[in-house]
């Protein structure tokens, strides 16, 4: 099938900016523009472009803090983030006991939300149900400052479901954008699969930025698809190309604006060679030093005088890196480097020595849970979920590389205490603990990890 090799009629990408918190001057936030073509190369009048996205923000930070408890990371130099395919499908799409959607949602709110600062969720479908809205409200009550949904899709383009993407954050979100991929194949055609971009700023240090890309790619519906004949693999490759262009489009205006002149010239040349859209230079958020009011700020003293950008790609990429044939996995990493290899790409879970399964069919965790064995994982499981870190190449990394150390990356099973299911999803989460350089931050991260595992 060639339907995904030649993108059909384009769906719009929508970018939104938010009124920033009080510590960020409004005139320093660059206005966003809305690309609508598959090349991301043209910018029509936003008033005339269609919108297939849904973006939401929580109440102002002060109001949200007043309603919720202390954030998950009481230590400001520690960030806990997880990507998780929640398996929260729409009504009428279910297996054993209706997928126990209500019970799993309640356990997630009480057991998982308190443990993280940022969550990137997939298969969290908002259509035909109030579950996602209830999850968003519960997050605000627990101290999260904002949430962003992914593309919503339209019936006009054959979508009966939204993308199922949701980002919840305790960091202020100052900009977001959604992109709907070209039409998928098999049953995935019915969902508006795509990617959401969220630009986060540290609650206390406004020169520390997180650029988060949350996505869910085309599924294969087989454990070991033929990389040369399977239409899902071909479609997934096309989606990764769109994802890579979307990432570089949003990141380049922030990251490469902070590097030395020679690095800017190199990045600009690479952008022109790749026919990326030209765009006006964006004024970046001011790079004032972090407040020296607490000892925590001392950990960042050596890097407080310049902006730092952390770039993460999270999600269910549906590329099984446990297959004997690693060509698709390697191709994924290569495409995300950019056409001129502008970035290095790191699989954080693999870097920390964990290459185990992150998904198994739901029936083995619910209806057939008593028969689950390691052989079942070997036969039907896969490593599909990732946190990938993108960093500028050597010419830029000294100025644009983020100050966060990746302290630990683990598989969070999100186990449940319920008679009908063993876990909260058919996927496991991939969780990363990032710490600011310095002994106090690392000790805080270690204590947080121990507390999380003891709670489970």
VOPAGU-2260 file (C-alpha; in pm, 1 decimal, decimal comma):
REM VOPAGU-2260
SITE   aa  ch    i         X         Y         Z
SITE  UNK   A    0       0,0       0,0       0,0
SITE  UNK   A    1     128,6     343,8     -92,2
SITE  UNK   A    2    -129,4     558,3      82,8
SITE  UNK   A    3     114,0     683,0     342,8
SITE  UNK   A    4     407,7     740,2     106,2
SITE  UNK   A    5     233,8    1026,4     -72,9
SITE  UNK   A    6      73,2    1247,6     192,2
SITE  UNK   A    7    -283,5    1333,1     112,4
SITE  UNK   A    8    -457,0    1661,2     176,3
SITE  UNK   A    9    -271,4    1831,0     462,3
SITE  UNK   A   10    -412,2    1887,6     805,2
SITE  UNK   A   11    -312,5    2205,6     981,9
SITE  UNK   A   12     -66,9    2235,8    1263,4
SITE  UNK   A   13    -167,5    2477,2    1533,4
SITE  UNK   A   14      67,2    2670,5    1755,4
SITE  UNK   A   15     -46,3    2855,7    2062,6
SITE  UNK   A   16     137,6    3075,9    2306,4
SITE  UNK   A   17      26,9    3153,3    2658,5
SITE  UNK   A   18      49,7    3461,3    2871,9
SITE  UNK   A   19     371,3    3379,0    3059,0
SITE  UNK   A   20     409,3    3373,5    3437,8
SITE  UNK   A   21     489,3    3697,0    3612,2
SITE  UNK   A   22     864,1    3634,9    3610,0
SITE  UNK   A   23     876,7    3627,3    3227,1
SITE  UNK   A   24     824,3    3964,0    3052,0
SITE  UNK   A   25     541,3    3936,4    2800,9
SITE  UNK   A   26     727,5    4129,7    2533,2
SITE  UNK   A   27    1001,9    3867,3    2529,2
SITE  UNK   A   28     777,9    3581,7    2418,7
SITE  UNK   A   29     789,5    3542,0    2041,5
SITE  UNK   A   30     450,0    3527,1    1868,1
SITE  UNK   A   31     381,8    3192,1    1706,2
SITE  UNK   A   32     289,0    3128,4    1346,6
SITE  UNK   A   33      86,3    2843,3    1207,4
SITE  UNK   A   34     233,4    2625,5     930,4
SITE  UNK   A   35     -28,7    2443,0     728,2
SITE  UNK   A   36     156,8    2257,9     452,8
SITE  UNK   A   37     329,1    1924,3     487,4
SITE  UNK   A   38     663,9    2094,0     421,7
SITE  UNK   A   39     601,2    2335,4     711,8
SITE  UNK   A   40     724,5    2597,4     466,5
SITE  UNK   A   41     436,1    2842,1     433,5
SITE  UNK   A   42     257,1    3056,3     685,5
SITE  UNK   A   43     -98,9    3159,1     596,4
SITE  UNK   A   44    -304,6    3404,9     787,4
SITE  UNK   A   45    -396,6    3224,3    1113,0
SITE  UNK   A   46    -745,9    3366,9    1087,0
SITE  UNK   A   47    -807,6    3163,3     771,5
SITE  UNK   A   48    -640,4    2837,0     870,5
SITE  UNK   A   49    -835,2    2544,0    1010,8
SITE  UNK   A   50    -770,6    2412,5    1358,3
SITE  UNK   A   51    -773,3    2040,5    1439,3
SITE  UNK   A   52    -601,8    2070,7    1773,9
SITE  UNK   A   53    -714,1    2119,7    2129,8
SITE  UNK   A   54    -488,8    2300,0    2371,2
SITE  UNK   A   55    -576,1    2379,8    2728,6
SITE  UNK   A   56    -408,7    2562,9    3010,4
SITE  UNK   A   57    -468,1    2534,0    3380,4
SITE  UNK   A   58    -542,2    2830,8    3604,5
SITE  UNK   A   59    -263,1    3077,7    3669,6
SITE  UNK   A   60      34,2    2936,6    3864,5
SITE  UNK   A   61     -61,7    3118,3    4181,6
SITE  UNK   A   62    -415,6    2986,3    4167,2
SITE  UNK   A   63    -303,8    2632,5    4089,0
SITE  UNK   A   64     -56,0    2631,9    4375,0
SITE  UNK   A   65    -321,4    2753,9    4610,7
SITE  UNK   A   66    -548,0    2460,8    4524,0
SITE  UNK   A   67    -292,5    2177,9    4519,3
SITE  UNK   A   68     -30,9    2020,9    4745,5
SITE  UNK   A   69     342,9    2064,7    4705,2
SITE  UNK   A   70     482,7    1950,9    4367,9
SITE  UNK   A   71     623,3    1600,2    4327,8
SITE  UNK   A   72     980,8    1730,8    4322,6
SITE  UNK   A   73    1007,6    1936,2    4637,7
SITE  UNK   A   74    1371,8    1992,0    4544,8
SITE  UNK   A   75    1377,8    2244,5    4255,3
SITE  UNK   A   76    1690,6    2085,5    4105,7
SITE  UNK   A   77    1513,0    1755,0    4038,9
SITE  UNK   A   78    1275,8    1677,1    3753,7
SITE  UNK   A   79    1076,9    1353,6    3734,2
SITE  UNK   A   80     920,3    1280,8    3395,7
SITE  UNK   A   81     740,6     977,7    3253,3
SITE  UNK   A   82     606,8     879,9    2912,8
SITE  UNK   A   83     314,3     639,2    2932,6
SITE  UNK   A   84      70,0     479,0    2692,7
SITE  UNK   A   85    -234,4     480,7    2921,6
SITE  UNK   A   86    -455,0     246,2    2713,9
SITE  UNK   A   87    -752,8     468,4    2794,8
SITE  UNK   A   88    -955,0     389,8    2485,2
SITE  UNK   A   89   -1293,0     545,5    2400,6
SITE  UNK   A   90   -1622,3     393,3    2516,3
SITE  UNK   A   91   -1741,8      82,4    2329,3
SITE  UNK   A   92   -1381,3     -10,7    2240,5
SITE  UNK   A   93   -1285,6    -261,7    2505,8
SITE  UNK   A   94   -1182,8    -616,0    2587,8
SITE  UNK   A   95   -1212,0    -789,3    2924,3
SITE  UNK   A   96   -1456,8    -614,9    3160,9
SITE  UNK   A   97   -1460,9    -298,9    2951,8
SITE  UNK   A   98   -1085,1    -252,7    3002,9
SITE  UNK   A   99   -1169,6    -143,3    3360,6
SITE  UNK   A  100   -1125,0     214,4    3240,9
SITE  UNK   A  101   -1287,1     384,7    3539,8
SITE  UNK   A  102   -1096,7     179,9    3796,3
SITE  UNK   A  103    -763,6     231,4    3620,4
SITE  UNK   A  104    -821,5     604,9    3589,8
SITE  UNK   A  105    -890,7     637,4    3962,2
SITE  UNK   A  106    -579,7     437,7    4052,8
SITE  UNK   A  107    -371,0     645,6    3813,6
SITE  UNK   A  108    -491,0     969,6    3972,8
SITE  UNK   A  109    -411,0     849,8    4324,4
SITE  UNK   A  110     -96,7     641,7    4261,4
SITE  UNK   A  111      84,6     794,6    3962,4
SITE  UNK   A  112       0,0    1166,0    3941,8
SITE  UNK   A  113     165,5    1252,7    4276,6
SITE  UNK   A  114     497,5    1095,5    4175,4
SITE  UNK   A  115     583,4    1301,4    3867,9
SITE  UNK   A  116     642,5    1658,1    3760,0
SITE  UNK   A  117     567,2    1605,9    3389,7
SITE  UNK   A  118     368,2    1327,0    3223,4
SITE  UNK   A  119     355,7    1261,8    2848,4
SITE  UNK   A  120      57,5    1033,4    2786,1
SITE  UNK   A  121     -61,1     844,5    2479,8
SITE  UNK   A  122    -387,2     657,0    2413,0
SITE  UNK   A  123    -559,7     899,4    2648,3
SITE  UNK   A  124    -853,3     964,4    2418,3
SITE  UNK   A  125   -1074,3    1259,9    2503,1
SITE  UNK   A  126   -1364,5    1195,9    2265,6
SITE  UNK   A  127   -1701,6    1053,0    2370,4
SITE  UNK   A  128   -1610,0    1056,5    2740,3
SITE  UNK   A  129   -1534,5    1291,8    3029,4
SITE  UNK   A  130   -1240,6    1084,6    3157,8
SITE  UNK   A  131    -964,0    1306,1    3020,3
SITE  UNK   A  132   -1132,4    1621,8    3150,5
SITE  UNK   A  133   -1155,7    1460,4    3494,3
SITE  UNK   A  134    -788,5    1363,3    3477,0
SITE  UNK   A  135    -693,1    1721,2    3388,2
SITE  UNK   A  136    -894,2    1860,4    3680,2
SITE  UNK   A  137    -738,7    1607,2    3917,4
SITE  UNK   A  138    -393,1    1712,2    3798,0
SITE  UNK   A  139    -469,0    2078,3    3873,6
SITE  UNK   A  140    -584,1    1982,5    4223,1
SITE  UNK   A  141    -250,2    1806,0    4274,8
SITE  UNK   A  142     -43,8    2108,6    4177,0
SITE  UNK   A  143       1,4    2069,3    3801,4
SITE  UNK   A  144      10,0    2406,5    3628,3
SITE  UNK   A  145    -101,4    2316,5    3278,3
SITE  UNK   A  146    -205,5    2051,7    3031,2
SITE  UNK   A  147    -197,6    2024,1    2652,7
SITE  UNK   A  148    -395,4    1782,2    2437,8
SITE  UNK   A  149    -278,0    1658,1    2100,5
SITE  UNK   A  150    -447,2    1694,2    1759,0
SITE  UNK   A  151    -823,9    1645,7    1771,0
SITE  UNK   A  152    -879,7    1542,5    1408,7
SITE  UNK   A  153   -1188,1    1599,0    1195,2
SITE  UNK   A  154   -1443,8    1373,2    1032,1
SITE  UNK   A  155   -1365,9    1557,8     709,3
SITE  UNK   A  156   -1023,7    1395,3     710,7
SITE  UNK   A  157   -1160,2    1056,0     814,7
SITE  UNK   A  158   -1080,7    1081,1    1184,5
SITE  UNK   A  159   -1328,8     938,4    1431,5
SITE  UNK   A  160   -1083,8     972,4    1720,7
SITE  UNK   A  161    -840,3    1234,7    1841,4
SITE  UNK   A  162    -466,5    1165,7    1873,9
SITE  UNK   A  163    -497,1    1048,4    2234,8
SITE  UNK   A  164    -202,9    1267,3    2340,5
SITE  UNK   A  165    -194,6    1456,0    2669,5
SITE  UNK   A  166      85,0    1640,5    2852,2
SITE  UNK   A  167      47,7    1729,7    3220,3
SITE  UNK   A  168     308,0    1960,9    3372,1
SITE  UNK   A  169     404,8    2120,9    3701,6
SITE  UNK   A  170     630,1    2353,6    3502,0
SITE  UNK   A  171     464,9    2651,6    3330,9
SITE  UNK   A  172     389,5    2584,0    2962,8
SITE  UNK   A  173     448,3    2899,8    2758,7
SITE  UNK   A  174     397,0    2764,1    2406,3
SITE  UNK   A  175     243,3    2459,5    2241,7
SITE  UNK   A  176     187,9    2326,5    1893,1
SITE  UNK   A  177      21,5    2021,2    1737,9
SITE  UNK   A  178      82,1    1841,3    1410,6
SITE  UNK   A  179    -136,0    1570,8    1254,2
SITE  UNK   A  180      55,0    1312,2    1053,2
SITE  UNK   A  181     -42,6    1203,8     704,2
SITE  UNK   A  182    -318,0     941,7     700,6
SITE  UNK   A  183    -229,3     612,9     868,7
SITE  UNK   A  184    -308,2     258,0     760,2
SITE  UNK   A  185    -518,0     -24,8     907,3
SITE  UNK   A  186    -736,1      73,9    1202,2
SITE  UNK   A  187    -496,8     357,2    1288,7
SITE  UNK   A  188    -650,6     551,2    1000,2
SITE  UNK   A  189    -940,5     638,5    1229,5
SITE  UNK   A  190    -724,3     827,9    1481,0
SITE  UNK   A  191    -565,4    1169,0    1423,4
SITE  UNK   A  192    -220,4    1042,2    1510,7
SITE  UNK   A  193      36,0    1314,9    1541,5
SITE  UNK   A  194     273,1    1496,6    1774,4
SITE  UNK   A  195     235,5    1770,8    2034,1
SITE  UNK   A  196     510,2    2016,7    2124,7
SITE  UNK   A  197     520,7    2191,5    2461,1
SITE  UNK   A  198     774,3    2452,6    2569,1
SITE  UNK   A  199     818,9    2447,1    2946,0
SITE  UNK   A  200    1011,0    2689,9    3167,5
SITE  UNK   A  201    1146,3    2596,1    3509,2
SITE  UNK   A  202     919,6    2737,0    3783,3
SITE  UNK   A  203    1211,6    2914,8    3955,3
SITE  UNK   A  204    1491,6    2944,2    3697,6
SITE  UNK   A  205    1355,4    3110,6    3388,7
SITE  UNK   A  206    1668,4    3042,8    3183,8
SITE  UNK   A  207    1604,1    2667,0    3199,7
SITE  UNK   A  208    1382,3    2540,1    2918,5
SITE  UNK   A  209    1235,1    2201,2    2832,3
SITE  UNK   A  210    1120,4    2131,4    2476,4
SITE  UNK   A  211     899,5    1822,1    2493,2
SITE  UNK   A  212     763,0    1633,2    2192,6
SITE  UNK   A  213     494,0    1376,5    2274,0
SITE  UNK   A  214     392,3    1139,0    1994,6
SITE  UNK   A  215     226,0     808,7    1905,7
SITE  UNK   A  216     326,9     648,2    1576,0
SITE  UNK   A  217     155,0     397,4    1346,8
SITE  UNK   A  218     117,6      50,1    1501,1
SITE  UNK   A  219     214,9    -273,7    1326,7
SITE  UNK   A  220     -24,9    -520,4    1494,5
SITE  UNK   A  221     238,3    -793,6    1470,4
SITE  UNK   A  222     539,7    -867,8    1687,9
SITE  UNK   A  223     793,9    -880,5    1404,5
SITE  UNK   A  224     666,8    -700,1    1091,9
SITE  UNK   A  225     856,9    -741,6     766,8
SITE  UNK   A  226    1060,5    -418,7     738,5
SITE  UNK   A  227    1041,7    -430,4     357,8
SITE  UNK   A  228     682,7    -540,6     291,7
SITE  UNK   A  229     471,1    -428,9     587,6
SITE  UNK   A  230     268,6    -113,3     504,0
SITE  UNK   A  231     272,2      -7,9     869,5
SITE  UNK   A  232     652,5      11,5     865,8
SITE  UNK   A  233     648,0     228,6     553,5
SITE  UNK   A  234     382,7     454,3     705,8
SITE  UNK   A  235     578,9     480,9    1030,1
SITE  UNK   A  236     888,2     589,2     835,8
SITE  UNK   A  237     689,1     868,9     674,1
SITE  UNK   A  238     556,9     978,0    1013,1
SITE  UNK   A  239     909,6     986,3    1157,2
SITE  UNK   A  240    1017,0    1214,3     872,1
SITE  UNK   A  241     731,1    1450,9     954,7
SITE  UNK   A  242     817,7    1426,1    1324,8
SITE  UNK   A  243    1183,6    1511,0    1259,0
SITE  UNK   A  244    1092,5    1816,0    1051,5
SITE  UNK   A  245     843,4    1931,6    1313,9
SITE  UNK   A  246    1104,4    1896,1    1589,8
SITE  UNK   A  247    1376,0    2083,5    1406,1
SITE  UNK   A  248    1131,5    2355,9    1302,8
SITE  UNK   A  249    1044,1    2433,8    1664,4
SITE  UNK   A  250    1379,2    2371,3    1828,6
SITE  UNK   A  251    1603,0    2561,1    1587,8
SITE  UNK   A  252    1451,3    2900,4    1668,4
SITE  UNK   A  253    1533,1    2850,6    2037,2
SITE  UNK   A  254    1845,1    2636,5    2056,4
SITE  UNK   A  255    2051,7    2764,7    1766,7
SITE  UNK   A  256    1975,3    3124,6    1865,7
SITE  UNK   A  257    2186,2    3072,6    2179,8
SITE  UNK   A  258    2501,4    2921,3    2029,5
SITE  UNK   A  259    2817,2    3100,4    1907,9
SITE  UNK   A  260    2820,2    3272,7    1569,3
SITE  UNK   A  261    2999,1    2990,1    1388,3
SITE  UNK   A  262    2746,5    2737,8    1516,9
SITE  UNK   A  263    2457,2    2960,6    1410,0
SITE  UNK   A  264    2605,8    2980,7    1060,8
SITE  UNK   A  265    2644,1    2604,1    1047,7
SITE  UNK   A  266    2285,0    2548,7    1159,2
SITE  UNK   A  267    2155,0    2807,3     912,4
SITE  UNK   A  268    2339,9    2643,5     624,5
SITE  UNK   A  269    2203,2    2304,9     722,4
SITE  UNK   A  270    1852,9    2449,2     742,8
SITE  UNK   A  271    1880,7    2598,1     392,2
SITE  UNK   A  272    2016,1    2276,0     247,8
SITE  UNK   A  273    1716,0    2092,2     390,3
SITE  UNK   A  274    1467,8    2346,1     248,8
SITE  UNK   A  275    1339,8    2423,8     595,4
SITE  UNK   A  276    1122,7    2735,3     618,6
SITE  UNK   A  277    1288,2    3066,9     676,8
SITE  UNK   A  278    1154,5    3244,9     980,5
SITE  UNK   A  279    1232,4    3570,9    1159,9
SITE  UNK   A  280    1474,2    3546,7    1447,6
SITE  UNK   A  281    1281,1    3499,3    1769,3
SITE  UNK   A  282    1365,4    3696,1    2081,6
SITE  UNK   A  283    1427,2    3436,6    2350,4
SITE  UNK   A  284    1314,0    3450,4    2708,2
SITE  UNK   A  285    1544,7    3662,1    2918,4
SITE  UNK   A  286    1841,8    3476,7    3064,5
SITE  UNK   A  287    1849,2    3630,1    3408,7
SITE  UNK   A  288    2032,2    3426,9    3670,1
SITE  UNK   A  289    1830,8    3194,7    3894,2
SITE  UNK   A  290    1729,3    3354,8    4223,5
SITE  UNK   A  291    2002,1    3306,7    4487,5
SITE  UNK   A  292    1750,6    3287,7    4771,3
SITE  UNK   A  293    1817,6    2921,6    4857,2
SITE  UNK   A  294    2114,2    2687,1    4872,2
SITE  UNK   A  295    1963,8    2490,3    4585,3
SITE  UNK   A  296    2056,5    2770,3    4349,6
SITE  UNK   A  297    2424,3    2721,3    4430,8
SITE  UNK   A  298    2416,6    2389,9    4244,3
SITE  UNK   A  299    2355,0    2580,2    3923,6
SITE  UNK   A  300    2602,4    2861,4    3983,6
SITE  UNK   A  301    2835,7    2758,7    3703,4
SITE  UNK   A  302    2560,8    2760,7    3439,6
SITE  UNK   A  303    2319,0    3028,4    3557,9
SITE  UNK   A  304    2432,2    3303,8    3320,0
SITE  UNK   A  305    2300,3    3158,8    2994,3
SITE  UNK   A  306    1985,0    2985,6    2873,3
SITE  UNK   A  307    1977,8    2607,0    2872,5
SITE  UNK   A  308    1754,7    2390,2    2657,3
SITE  UNK   A  309    1664,3    2027,9    2719,5
SITE  UNK   A  310    1505,1    1853,5    2418,6
SITE  UNK   A  311    1313,1    1529,5    2475,4
SITE  UNK   A  312    1108,2    1315,1    2237,5
SITE  UNK   A  313     868,8    1089,7    2428,6
SITE  UNK   A  314     604,8     840,5    2335,6
SITE  UNK   A  315     491,0     508,7    2198,7
SITE  UNK   A  316     696,9     495,7    1879,4
SITE  UNK   A  317     581,8     141,0    1792,9
SITE  UNK   A  318     936,6      50,0    1688,6
SITE  UNK   A  319    1027,3    -274,4    1863,8
SITE  UNK   A  320    1397,4    -241,5    1942,1
SITE  UNK   A  321    1402,9    -594,6    2085,2
SITE  UNK   A  322    1365,9    -746,2    1739,0
SITE  UNK   A  323    1667,3    -926,6    1599,7
SITE  UNK   A  324    1648,8    -690,5    1301,8
SITE  UNK   A  325    1743,9    -346,7    1432,9
SITE  UNK   A  326    1725,4    -159,4    1102,3
SITE  UNK   A  327    1403,5      29,6    1176,5
SITE  UNK   A  328    1520,9     130,6    1523,5
SITE  UNK   A  329    1850,8     261,0    1385,3
SITE  UNK   A  330    1670,3     435,1    1099,8
SITE  UNK   A  331    1449,3     612,2    1354,9
SITE  UNK   A  332    1750,7     747,3    1543,2
SITE  UNK   A  333    1923,6     852,9    1221,6
SITE  UNK   A  334    1622,2    1044,3    1088,7
SITE  UNK   A  335    1584,6    1239,1    1413,1
SITE  UNK   A  336    1943,3    1362,4    1382,9
SITE  UNK   A  337    1833,3    1590,0    1101,9
SITE  UNK   A  338    1929,3    1608,6     735,4
SITE  UNK   A  339    2271,5    1751,8     820,9
SITE  UNK   A  340    2317,3    1551,6    1142,4
SITE  UNK   A  341    2258,7    1863,9    1353,4
SITE  UNK   A  342    2172,3    1662,0    1664,8
SITE  UNK   A  343    2294,6    1362,0    1852,7
SITE  UNK   A  344    2011,8    1131,9    1962,1
SITE  UNK   A  345    2029,9     925,3    2280,9
SITE  UNK   A  346    1791,2     649,8    2385,5
SITE  UNK   A  347    1793,2     724,3    2758,2
SITE  UNK   A  348    1653,0     388,8    2869,3
SITE  UNK   A  349    1909,9     191,9    2669,6
SITE  UNK   A  350    2186,2     425,2    2786,7
SITE  UNK   A  351    2104,3     327,3    3144,4
SITE  UNK   A  352    2119,4     -43,8    3069,3
SITE  UNK   A  353    1747,0    -120,9    3049,2
SITE  UNK   A  354    1631,9    -289,4    2728,7
SITE  UNK   A  355    1341,0    -492,3    2861,1
SITE  UNK   A  356     982,1    -506,9    2738,7
SITE  UNK   A  357     751,0    -209,0    2778,8
SITE  UNK   A  358     432,5    -359,9    2628,3
SITE  UNK   A  359     235,6    -683,0    2631,8
SITE  UNK   A  360    -123,5    -750,3    2515,3
SITE  UNK   A  361    -382,2    -648,5    2775,4
SITE  UNK   A  362    -538,2    -992,9    2799,1
SITE  UNK   A  363    -224,6   -1122,1    2977,5
SITE  UNK   A  364    -259,0    -850,3    3240,6
SITE  UNK   A  365    -632,4    -891,7    3294,6
SITE  UNK   A  366    -829,4   -1196,0    3177,9
SITE  UNK   A  367    -527,9   -1432,7    3153,2
SITE  UNK   A  368    -317,8   -1268,9    3424,0
SITE  UNK   A  369    -268,9   -1596,6    3612,4
SITE  UNK   A  370    -102,7   -1751,8    3307,0
SITE  UNK   A  371     150,2   -1474,4    3251,7
SITE  UNK   A  372     508,8   -1597,1    3219,8
SITE  UNK   A  373     840,3   -1478,8    3081,1
SITE  UNK   A  374     778,1   -1688,3    2770,2
SITE  UNK   A  375     469,5   -1479,6    2696,0
SITE  UNK   A  376     678,0   -1162,2    2703,1
SITE  UNK   A  377     928,8   -1320,8    2466,2
SITE  UNK   A  378     653,4   -1423,0    2225,1
SITE  UNK   A  379     422,9   -1120,4    2232,5
SITE  UNK   A  380     599,4    -837,5    2414,7
SITE  UNK   A  381     797,9    -548,3    2273,0
SITE  UNK   A  382    1000,0    -241,0    2364,8
SITE  UNK   A  383     793,8      30,6    2201,9
SITE  UNK   A  384     814,8     323,8    2444,4
SITE  UNK   A  385    1101,1     571,9    2454,8
SITE  UNK   A  386    1247,3     889,3    2596,2
SITE  UNK   A  387    1495,5    1018,9    2340,0
SITE  UNK   A  388    1724,3    1310,7    2416,1
SITE  UNK   A  389    1832,7    1541,6    2134,2
SITE  UNK   A  390    2143,9    1753,2    2182,2
SITE  UNK   A  391    2316,2    1985,0    1936,0
SITE  UNK   A  392    2634,3    1853,3    1778,6
SITE  UNK   A  393    2975,4    1941,8    1918,6
SITE  UNK   A  394    2988,6    2292,3    1773,2
SITE  UNK   A  395    2677,0    2393,0    1966,0
SITE  UNK   A  396    2660,7    2172,7    2272,2
SITE  UNK   A  397    2882,2    2392,8    2491,5
SITE  UNK   A  398    2638,9    2683,4    2463,9
SITE  UNK   A  399    2305,7    2510,1    2416,4
SITE  UNK   A  400    2347,7    2184,3    2602,8
SITE  UNK   A  401    2119,7    2158,7    2902,2
SITE  UNK   A  402    2260,4    2156,8    3255,7
SITE  UNK   A  403    2049,0    1861,5    3370,2
SITE  UNK   A  404    2220,7    1531,7    3444,6
SITE  UNK   A  405    2017,1    1222,1    3363,3
SITE  UNK   A  406    2035,6    1059,1    3704,7
SITE  UNK   A  407    1826,5     751,0    3636,4
SITE  UNK   A  408    1591,3     601,7    3376,0
SITE  UNK   A  409    1372,7     303,3    3464,6
SITE  UNK   A  410    1067,4     110,8    3351,9
SITE  UNK   A  411     773,5     200,1    3576,2
SITE  UNK   A  412     520,8     -82,9    3552,9
SITE  UNK   A  413     251,8     125,5    3724,4
SITE  UNK   A  414     135,9    -186,9    3901,8
SITE  UNK   A  415    -215,0    -200,7    4042,2
SITE  UNK   A  416    -382,5    -341,1    4349,6
SITE  UNK   A  417    -699,2    -464,0    4185,9
SITE  UNK   A  418    -851,7    -811,5    4138,7
SITE  UNK   A  419    -913,6    -763,8    3765,6
SITE  UNK   A  420    -577,1    -635,2    3638,1
SITE  UNK   A  421    -208,4    -637,0    3728,9
SITE  UNK   A  422    -109,0    -301,4    3580,4
SITE  UNK   A  423    -279,9      22,7    3486,8
SITE  UNK   A  424    -211,0     -28,7    3114,5
SITE  UNK   A  425     -85,7    -281,1    2862,2
SITE  UNK   A  426     227,0     -63,1    2844,8
SITE  UNK   A  427     482,3      20,6    3111,1
SITE  UNK   A  428     601,6     373,2    3162,0
SITE  UNK   A  429     952,5     494,2    3087,5
SITE  UNK   A  430    1049,2     726,0    3373,1
SITE  UNK   A  431    1350,3     957,2    3392,6
SITE  UNK   A  432    1491,1    1140,9    3692,6
SITE  UNK   A  433    1699,2    1442,9    3593,9
SITE  UNK   A  434    1907,5    1638,1    3842,4
SITE  UNK   A  435    2093,5    1966,0    3835,1
SITE  UNK   A  436    2471,5    1913,3    3876,7
SITE  UNK   A  437    2573,1    1915,9    4241,3
SITE  UNK   A  438    2567,3    1675,7    4531,5
SITE  UNK   A  439    2252,2    1809,6    4694,9
SITE  UNK   A  440    2050,4    1766,6    4374,1
SITE  UNK   A  441    2177,6    1413,8    4318,8
SITE  UNK   A  442    2102,0    1320,6    4679,5
SITE  UNK   A  443    1752,5    1460,0    4638,8
SITE  UNK   A  444    1705,3    1256,6    4321,3
SITE  UNK   A  445    1823,8     940,8    4495,0
SITE  UNK   A  446    1587,9     999,4    4784,2
SITE  UNK   A  447    1300,4    1060,8    4545,5
SITE  UNK   A  448    1371,4     736,9    4357,7
SITE  UNK   A  449    1380,6     539,3    4681,5
SITE  UNK   A  450    1055,7     696,8    4799,2
SITE  UNK   A  451     884,8     615,6    4470,2
SITE  UNK   A  452     984,2     250,3    4473,6
SITE  UNK   A  453     898,3     207,4    4841,1
SITE  UNK   A  454     554,3     351,2    4769,9
SITE  UNK   A  455     499,9      82,9    4507,7
